[in-house]
Amino acid sequence: MDKFSDIKKTHKVIKKEKVEKINENLIVENIELTDIEAFFSKLFESKEMSHIYHLQTKGEEGSYAKHMALGSYYEGVLNLIDEIIEVYQGQYGIVENYQVIDTSATSKTDAIEYFESLANDIKENKFKAIKEEDTHLHSLLDDIVCLIYKTLYKLKYNK
């Protein structure tokens, strides 16, 4: 039978491991993101933002078309994001840090405005995040940009 003092020591060790894990997580949150981490985080943000816009669609004219357009984006973009990140990681290694996704902008920004801004952000920052010679990665990114513009077409003209 274990002595009470032995059990107490084990408890302290477990507690210490938990504190260390918490501290490691706090350290990770303070690490500055690389361009690729921030870039991939932005892509994940677009999925979350589109899903929330999709769920917030109200009954005004064209709302069903908007609901369907946003649903198509968030359902389609996840596979595209997954593919580009897996290819990137196969070439360069695992991406460790991602930003926390803040979707509060959905209450302040129209969906069309958000997607137009997203397309511009991707086009402006893609060479900061992905080397120009990595055309295979840019090709995958172009598929995401195409989905954004297809979504914008549906949001603007399908009522």
C-alpha positions as CSV (number, residue, x, y, z in Angstrom):
1,M,0.0,0.0,0.0
2,D,1.2,3.5,-0.9
3,K,2.1,5.9,1.9
4,F,0.2,9.1,2.0
5,S,3.4,11.0,1.6
6,D,4.1,9.2,-1.7
7,I,0.7,10.0,-3.0
8,K,1.2,13.7,-2.1
9,K,4.5,13.8,-4.0
10,T,2.8,12.3,-7.1
11,H,0.1,15.0,-6.8
12,K,2.7,17.7,-6.8
13,V,4.4,16.4,-9.9
14,I,1.1,16.3,-11.8
15,K,0.2,19.8,-10.7
16,K,3.7,21.0,-11.8
17,E,3.3,19.4,-15.3
18,K,-0.1,21.2,-15.7
19,V,1.4,24.5,-14.8
20,E,4.3,24.0,-17.2
21,K,1.8,23.2,-20.0
22,I,-0.1,26.3,-19.2
23,N,3.0,28.4,-19.3
24,E,4.1,26.9,-22.6
25,N,0.7,27.8,-24.1
26,L,1.1,31.4,-22.8
27,I,4.6,31.6,-24.4
28,V,3.2,30.3,-27.7
29,E,0.6,33.1,-27.7
30,N,3.4,35.7,-27.4
31,I,5.4,34.4,-30.3
32,E,5.4,36.7,-33.3
33,L,3.8,35.0,-36.3
34,T,5.8,34.5,-39.5
35,D,4.3,35.8,-42.8
36,I,3.1,32.3,-43.7
37,E,1.4,31.7,-40.3
38,A,-0.4,35.0,-40.6
39,F,-1.3,34.3,-44.2
40,F,-2.7,30.9,-43.5
41,S,-4.5,32.3,-40.4
42,K,-6.2,34.8,-42.7
43,L,-7.4,32.0,-44.9
44,F,-8.9,30.2,-41.9
45,E,-10.5,33.5,-40.8
46,S,-12.3,33.6,-44.2
47,K,-13.9,30.3,-43.6
48,E,-15.1,31.3,-40.2
49,M,-16.3,34.7,-41.4
50,S,-18.2,33.2,-44.3
51,H,-19.9,30.7,-42.0
52,I,-21.0,33.4,-39.6
53,Y,-22.2,35.6,-42.5
54,H,-24.1,32.5,-43.8
55,L,-25.8,32.0,-40.4
56,Q,-26.6,35.7,-40.0
57,T,-28.4,35.9,-43.4
58,K,-31.8,37.5,-42.7
59,G,-35.0,37.3,-44.8
60,E,-34.5,40.3,-47.0
61,E,-34.7,40.1,-50.8
62,G,-31.9,37.9,-52.1
63,S,-31.2,36.4,-48.7
64,Y,-31.5,32.8,-49.9
65,A,-29.0,33.4,-52.7
66,K,-26.7,35.0,-50.2
67,H,-27.1,32.2,-47.8
68,M,-26.3,29.6,-50.5
69,A,-23.3,31.6,-51.8
70,L,-21.7,31.9,-48.4
71,G,-22.5,28.2,-47.7
72,S,-20.7,27.2,-50.9
73,Y,-17.7,29.3,-49.9
74,Y,-17.2,27.9,-46.4
75,E,-17.8,24.3,-47.6
76,G,-15.4,24.7,-50.5
77,V,-12.6,26.7,-49.0
78,L,-11.7,24.3,-46.2
79,N,-10.5,21.6,-48.7
80,L,-8.6,24.3,-50.6
81,I,-6.9,25.6,-47.4
82,D,-6.2,22.1,-46.3
83,E,-4.5,21.3,-49.6
84,I,-2.3,24.3,-49.8
85,I,-1.2,24.0,-46.2
86,E,-0.4,20.2,-46.6
87,V,1.6,20.9,-49.8
88,Y,3.4,23.8,-48.1
89,Q,4.2,21.6,-45.0
90,G,5.4,18.8,-47.2
91,Q,7.9,21.2,-48.7
92,Y,8.9,23.4,-45.7
93,G,7.8,21.6,-42.5
94,I,4.9,21.9,-40.1
95,V,3.4,25.4,-39.5
96,E,3.2,25.7,-35.8
97,N,1.4,28.9,-34.9
98,Y,-1.9,30.4,-36.1
99,Q,-3.6,33.5,-35.0
100,V,-6.8,33.4,-32.9
101,I,-9.7,34.1,-35.2
102,D,-11.8,37.1,-34.3
103,T,-15.1,37.1,-36.2
104,S,-16.5,40.2,-34.5
105,A,-16.0,42.2,-37.8
106,T,-19.1,40.4,-39.2
107,S,-21.3,42.9,-37.3
108,K,-19.3,45.9,-38.7
109,T,-18.4,44.8,-42.3
110,D,-20.7,43.7,-45.1
111,A,-19.9,40.3,-46.6
112,I,-19.2,41.8,-50.1
113,E,-16.8,44.3,-48.5
114,Y,-15.1,41.6,-46.5
115,F,-14.6,39.3,-49.6
116,E,-13.3,42.2,-51.7
117,S,-10.8,43.1,-49.0
118,L,-9.8,39.4,-48.6
119,A,-9.1,39.0,-52.3
120,N,-7.0,42.2,-52.3
121,D,-5.1,41.1,-49.1
122,I,-4.3,37.7,-50.7
123,K,-3.0,39.3,-53.9
124,E,-1.0,41.9,-52.1
125,N,0.6,39.5,-49.6
126,K,1.0,36.2,-51.4
127,F,4.7,36.9,-52.4
128,K,5.5,37.9,-48.8
129,A,4.2,34.6,-47.5
130,I,5.0,32.2,-50.4
131,K,8.2,32.3,-52.5
132,E,7.6,33.5,-56.1
133,E,9.3,30.4,-57.5
134,D,6.8,28.1,-55.6
135,T,4.3,28.2,-58.5
136,H,2.6,25.0,-57.4
137,L,1.6,26.8,-54.1
138,H,0.5,29.9,-56.0
139,S,-1.6,27.7,-58.3
140,L,-3.4,26.3,-55.2
141,L,-3.8,29.9,-53.8
142,D,-5.2,31.0,-57.2
143,D,-8.0,28.4,-56.7
144,I,-8.9,30.1,-53.4
145,V,-8.9,33.5,-55.1
146,C,-11.2,32.1,-57.8
147,L,-13.6,30.8,-55.2
148,I,-13.6,34.3,-53.6
149,Y,-14.5,35.9,-56.9
150,K,-17.1,33.3,-57.6
151,T,-18.6,34.0,-54.2
152,L,-18.5,37.8,-54.9
153,Y,-20.3,37.2,-58.2
154,K,-23.1,35.2,-56.5
155,L,-23.4,37.8,-53.7
156,K,-23.5,40.8,-56.1
157,Y,-25.6,39.5,-59.0
158,N,-27.7,36.5,-57.8
159,K,-30.7,37.8,-56.1
